[in-house]
Amino acid sequence: MRFNRTTALVMAGTMSLGLLAACSNDDDPTTSDSGSPATSADPNAPVEITVAGLLPTADDAAKQQLADRITSFQEKYPNITVKSEDYEWKNSTFTTQLAGGTLPNVFEIPLTDGKTLIENGQLADIDQYVKALPYGSDFNPALLANGQGSDGKIYAVPAKSIYAVALHYNRKLFTQAGLDPDKPPTTWDQVREDAKAIHDKTGVAGYATMALDASGGWQLAAGANSRGGLIETSAGDGKYTATLTDPAVKAHLEWLKALRWEDNSLLARADLGWGEINAAFGGGELAMYTSGSDVYNALVEGNGVDADWGYGLTAIPTDNGGGALTGGTLAAVTKDSTDAQKDAAVKWIDWWYLSKLQDQTQAVADAKTRAEADPAQAVGTPVLPIFSEENYKESQEWIKDYINVPLDDMKGYTDVMFTQKLVPEASASVQDLYNALVPVVQAVITDKNADVDKLLDEANKTGQAAIDAAG
């Protein structure tokens, strides 16, 4: 699931743009806390690493772009051999991969999972290597905190897809239904009205929701957050309480139930995870759904969507003081990596994920490669800043000649992306909470008589048990 979510601030309920400002300090980034050289591995010794590559559904152009970046990386670091593996984080398979030692040296995890994996001693300490980077002390502190341990060291870094959940829509279906695609819905009532109009006029489902893996719970939580609710609270004493019975959770379920059984406008599929709903949307099976604001990249690379397809992006509707659920992806390194592999891994993380946000030459090279691929890859998809808003805007200016995403059709989101209220994900046992909600979402889609109160009560007990078991 999208991978997305901030930990340290969850009980504040919101995360302002002020917390998305870059941090800095006066420490020498070339030394570790002990004062020893930050990079002790022999920089010239041959070393091989495996790295998380693209989604299994990625097209040939995306694969070629990755291959080109690997080639240029190895030209800069001739002693490092990089092998990429198709990679898609899934809650249902990740634990097995981690325990079995089958993950690549560099792998990706949701923002929310960093703390738990660090506490369990399952990530490599990459602190000295990250701090040796030219921008090692410039990360957005609210995001970096998700990859830091209680010892203050860095075990994972925010790498990509830092997003707020948003509403994605098919502009062509809006037009066919007599709706104005330049005026997407701003309330959940309007989403319902538009979804019904689209289904009545075109026969296509007006709306769909994820209901598979933990993705179904993730998007139900996003709906609840947008309505002013939370799925977990804390009194600030380190103890967490599951709140899956929050009235906002029920309100969003009842809303979905009405679309499905009263309006017949909800896609009647309970087997949609993150990848599946992207494929259904790209295939024209639905008009609207919520997911991370960065999903356009995946739609282009794996689902046949391009600038002429008719894609639209707007902010998730909010009411009752609600906001947009945030999240993202951390890059981490396997625990059993050698020092030389850790050093090489962080160099790759810098090259593949981060340097293009800090260095104009790298930014332009990456954008040019993506834009000139056949077919072209997305350049300029709006995301929240890993460093600062100023840095983000500057980097967008660097690559303006290569931006090929339909920004004019994303204004409903970009006009508010730096001012909207943001809600970080739950901190404790978040994947367990999401999994506990999945049967509830599936029941609403498949059973007209689903007892939402009873299902949520059972889910809450399951979620609380997971929190308690995790300590």
URPEVEN-V643640 format. One record per backbone hydrogen bond with DSSP energy under -1.0 kcal/mol. NH is the residue of the N-H (numbers start at 1). CO is the residue of the C=O. If there is no record, write none. Layout:
NH_CO ; NH_CO
This chain:
4_2 ; 10_7 ; 12_9 ; 13_10 ; 15_422 ; 19_16 ; 20_17 ; 23_139 ; 31_28 ; 32_36 ; 35_32 ; 38_30 ; 45_42 ; 47_79 ; 49_81 ; 51_83 ; 52_106 ; 53_85 ; 58_55 ; 59_301 ; 63_59 ; 64_60 ; 65_61 ; 66_62 ; 67_63 ; 68_64 ; 69_65 ; 70_66 ; 71_67 ; 72_68 ; 73_69 ; 74_70 ; 75_71 ; 76_72 ; 77_73 ; 80_77 ; 81_47 ; 83_49 ; 85_51 ; 87_54 ; 93_90 ; 94_90 ; 97_93 ; 98_94 ; 99_95 ; 100_96 ; 102_97 ; 106_50 ; 107_332 ; 109_330 ; 111_328 ; 113_110 ; 117_113 ; 118_114 ; 119_115 ; 120_116 ; 121_118 ; 122_117 ; 124_333 ; 126_154 ; 130_126 ; 131_127 ; 133_130 ; 136_133 ; 138_135 ; 140_386 ; 144_140 ; 145_141 ; 146_143 ; 147_144 ; 148_145 ; 149_153 ; 152_149 ; 155_147 ; 156_147 ; 157_331 ; 159_329 ; 160_329 ; 163_327 ; 165_325 ; 166_291 ; 167_314 ; 168_289 ; 169_312 ; 170_287 ; 171_310 ; 174_170 ; 175_171 ; 176_172 ; 177_173 ; 178_175 ; 179_174 ; 183_180 ; 191_187 ; 192_188 ; 193_189 ; 194_190 ; 195_191 ; 196_192 ; 197_193 ; 198_194 ; 199_195 ; 200_196 ; 201_197 ; 202_198 ; 203_199 ; 206_265 ; 207_265 ; 208_288 ; 211_272 ; 212_272 ; 218_214 ; 219_215 ; 220_216 ; 221_217 ; 222_218 ; 223_219 ; 224_220 ; 225_221 ; 226_222 ; 228_225 ; 229_224 ; 233_241 ; 241_233 ; 243_231 ; 246_243 ; 249_246 ; 250_246 ; 251_247 ; 252_248 ; 253_249 ; 254_250 ; 255_251 ; 256_252 ; 257_253 ; 258_254 ; 259_255 ; 260_256 ; 261_257 ; 262_258 ; 263_258 ; 265_259 ; 267_207 ; 269_267 ; 277_273 ; 278_274 ; 279_275 ; 280_276 ; 281_277 ; 282_278 ; 283_279 ; 284_281 ; 285_280 ; 287_205 ; 289_168 ; 291_166 ; 293_164 ; 295_292 ; 297_294 ; 299_295 ; 300_296 ; 301_297 ; 302_298 ; 303_299 ; 305_299 ; 309_306 ; 312_169 ; 313_409 ; 314_167 ; 319_226 ; 322_319 ; 323_225 ; 324_421 ; 326_423 ; 327_163 ; 329_160 ; 330_109 ; 331_157 ; 332_107 ; 334_105 ; 337_334 ; 342_338 ; 343_339 ; 344_340 ; 345_341 ; 346_342 ; 347_343 ; 348_344 ; 349_345 ; 350_346 ; 351_347 ; 352_348 ; 353_349 ; 354_349 ; 355_350 ; 357_354 ; 358_355 ; 359_355 ; 363_359 ; 364_360 ; 365_361 ; 366_362 ; 367_363 ; 368_364 ; 369_365 ; 370_366 ; 371_367 ; 372_368 ; 377_370 ; 384_162 ; 392_388 ; 393_389 ; 394_390 ; 395_391 ; 396_392 ; 397_393 ; 398_394 ; 399_395 ; 400_397 ; 402_399 ; 404_379 ; 405_379 ; 407_405 ; 409_406 ; 410_407 ; 413_410 ; 414_410 ; 415_411 ; 416_413 ; 417_413 ; 419_416 ; 420_416 ; 423_324 ; 433_429 ; 434_430 ; 435_431 ; 436_432 ; 437_433 ; 438_434 ; 441_437 ; 442_438 ; 443_439 ; 444_440 ; 445_441 ; 446_442 ; 447_443 ; 450_447 ; 452_450 ; 455_451 ; 456_452 ; 457_453 ; 458_454 ; 459_455 ; 460_456 ; 461_457 ; 462_458 ; 463_459 ; 464_460 ; 465_461 ; 466_462 ; 467_463 ; 468_464 ; 469_465 ; 470_466
